[in-house]
Amino acid sequence: MVSTERPAFAEDRATHSYYDRRAHEYDEWYLGEGLFAGRDRPGWHEELDRLCAALAALEPATTLDVACGTAFLSRHLAGRVLGVDRSPSMVEIARERIDAAAVADALALPVAGASVQRVFTAHFYGHLPPDERARFLAEVGRAGGELVVVDSARGPKVPAETWQDRVLNDGSRHRVFKRYLSAAQLAAEIGGPVVFDGSWFVAARAPLPRRP
Ligand SMILES: C[S@@+](CC[C@H](N)C(=O)[O-])C[C@H]1O[C@@H](n2cnc3c(N)ncnc32)[C@H](O)[C@@H]1O
């Protein structure tokens, strides 16, 4: 969809409300249930299993999962995993899956410098327009350690960026800004190697320059 609207995600109130309403049905996207049951996604489940295995194989580390959602992916990471998300409903679910979770803004993280060894983020970075992306990278830079980003792969005929119309189980409609990335593009953007290069998911990791 072509839109002249200024893209926003992390700072967009309508987007926050959408994810909070979606929290209890969010995992249906991963599991291919509910409104996602009819989606034609060849190889999705096998690739998701491989992605989870790749994440589980990363070195154990104290990790902050930023925009953790339900912690569907980060629960597979080895080591102590803490999560933050803007949505109280997401955080409530994440608390059952990882060591701790709290409501917080990804662009103003409640962490002291160098307090975690890894910042992990999934399906968040790829939603951010350039201004929010720059702020996010600067903010996680305060946390130190390394950054691991998981996002949606850009398949054939998939636009690089778009405003998507999303429908929830209650029939409500929402608009969300989203980019799709190749593994190489993601790796180049964050400045490190590819961790996972699939048809549906990509991941890369990069050292975080320690910023005060
Ligand atoms: C697409 S979901 C990804 C959830 C999870 N990381 C995953 O991969 O399954 C995007 C998440 O970003 C969160 N979010 C949006 N803006 C945020 C912000 N400014 N700070 C923290 N979380 C935010 C939403 O509440 C939502 O849980």
The ligand as a Tripos MOL2 file, in Angstrom:
@<TRIPOS>MOLECULE
LIG
   27    29     1     0     0
SMALL
NO_CHARGES

@<TRIPOS>ATOM
      1 C1          5.3930   -7.7240   16.2670 C.3       1 LIG1
      2 S1          5.3900   -7.7210   18.0260 S.3       1 LIG1
      3 C2          6.8510   -8.6810   18.3800 C.3       1 LIG1
      4 C3          6.7470   -9.4380   19.6660 C.3       1 LIG1
      5 C4          7.8840  -10.4170   19.9390 C.3       1 LIG1
      6 N1          9.1450   -9.7380   20.0480 N.3       1 LIG1
      7 C5          7.9420  -11.4880   18.8860 C.2       1 LIG1
      8 O1          8.8690  -11.4980   18.0600 O.co2     1 LIG1
      9 O2          7.0790  -12.3550   18.8870 O.co2     1 LIG1
     10 C6          5.9200   -6.0570   18.3360 C.3       1 LIG1
     11 C7          5.9510   -5.7300   19.8230 C.3       1 LIG1
     12 O3          6.4990   -4.4280   19.9790 O.3       1 LIG1
     13 C8          5.8820   -3.8480   21.1100 C.3       1 LIG1
     14 N2          6.1380   -2.4050   21.0900 N.ar      1 LIG1
     15 C9          5.6980   -1.4740   20.2190 C.ar      1 LIG1
     16 N3          6.2190   -0.2650   20.5190 N.ar      1 LIG1
     17 C10         7.0090   -0.4370   21.6080 C.ar      1 LIG1
     18 C11         7.8080    0.4380   22.3900 C.ar      1 LIG1
     19 N4          7.9260    1.7420   22.1110 N.pl3     1 LIG1
     20 N5          8.4810   -0.0780   23.4410 N.ar      1 LIG1
     21 C12         8.3810   -1.3970   23.7630 C.ar      1 LIG1
     22 N6          7.6200   -2.2720   23.0590 N.ar      1 LIG1
     23 C13         6.9500   -1.7970   21.9850 C.ar      1 LIG1
     24 C14         4.4300   -4.2600   20.9770 C.3       1 LIG1
     25 O4          3.6910   -4.1110   22.1730 O.3       1 LIG1
     26 C15         4.5830   -5.7110   20.5130 C.3       1 LIG1
     27 O5          4.6020   -6.6040   21.5950 O.3       1 LIG1
@<TRIPOS>BOND
     1     1     2 1
     2     2     3 1
     3     2    10 1
     4     3     4 1
     5     4     5 1
     6     5     6 1
     7     5     7 1
     8     7     8 2
     9     7     9 1
    10    10    11 1
    11    11    12 1
    12    11    26 1
    13    12    13 1
    14    13    14 1
    15    13    24 1
    16    14    15 ar
    17    14    23 ar
    18    15    16 ar
    19    16    17 ar
    20    17    18 ar
    21    17    23 ar
    22    18    19 1
    23    18    20 ar
    24    20    21 ar
    25    21    22 ar
    26    22    23 ar
    27    24    25 1
    28    24    26 1
    29    26    27 1
@<TRIPOS>SUBSTRUCTURE
     1 LIG1         1 GROUP 0 **** ****
